[in-house]
Amino acid sequence: MGYWQAMMPRWCKVLAVMTLALDVLPAAAAELSVVATIKPVHALVAQVMAGTGVPELLVGGTSSPHTFAIKPSDVSKLARADVVFRVSETVEPFTAKIAGQLPKTATLVTLATAPSLVTLARRAGGPFETGGHKGHGHDKHKHSDEGSRGGIDGHIWLDPANGAAMLDAIATALAIKAPEHAAAYRANASAAKARLDLLAKEIATELAPVAAKPFIIFHDATQYFEKRFGLTVAGSITTDPDVPASGKRLSALRAKVASSGAACVFSEPNFEAKVVMAVIEGSAARTAVLDPEGATLQPGPDLYEALLRGMAKSIRGCLAP
């Protein structure tokens, strides 16, 4: 009998044992498929998921969540999603359509309703006549004036205290879907919150010398940042970036720059700077860029802190050159 003929029965026994072992081993847990709508949310989710997986981003590049349209590649991401994180239907209107089209096992998490999160009412255009409040109620009074709308200001991520509340909500939602990683999610969220606390103190120190200097923003997207760090904003060019400011509004803002002594008028990456130039025409006001959505930043776990630092640097640099 040849060598291989003699060994064949032994190999058959080995293969049989290996097959039996594979049958009784527990199946490896599939990696959680997580999707985040916008860059700041994606960054927070990425921090919580560190070491367990990487979330996918929907609104990339310089796209605006207000006008974003779902692409076929996005449909594929959503079709395999276990969890989808968004701010709110107001901030990302396109999510109203996808909510009913997600897999039955998927969870859509709206971070604007996170526990301990502070929300502010949208302000009226121009001089900002409305104040903020804590909670999740909605202003029932609608305004017909240009740029004046009721409801909640959705730019919640610009307050680092809200960032901390969102981190907790993200960790909780992920732990429900993947309890085997719950401890990691909680530890990651805790570490990220500690970093945010230090960052908030750093920014407060940086902005304190210019807090009393008035400035004008392009659209009403920064009040969470202003309130947190005690800044003085004289108004906005528009509260709706998709609605062009009228000639009447521009004239009123030129007068506002003069009367308030506004030192700076800020533009944004997604919108034409020539409107800002029209507002500061004939004044000593300077101009700079604020990027409240991280349009110019590369997505990833570091984006959220880079966004807040960038806001502070731009404001300080323009108000105290």
Secondary structure, DSSP 4 states (H G I P E B T S, - for coil): --HHHHHHHHHHHHHHHHHHHHHHSPPPPPPP-EEESSHHHHHHHHHHHTTT---EESS-TT--TTT----HHHHHHHHT-SEEEES-TTT-TTHHHHTTTS-TT-EEEEGGG-TT----BPPPSBT------SSS--------STT---SB---GGGSHHHHHHHHHHHHHHHHHH-GGGHHHHHHHHHHHHHHHHHHHHHHHHHHGGGTTSEEEEEES--HHHHHHHT-EEEEEEES-TTSPPPHHHHHHHHHHHHHHT--EEEE-TTS-THHHHHHHTTSS-EEEE--TT-TTSPPSTTHHHHHHHHHHHHHHHHH--
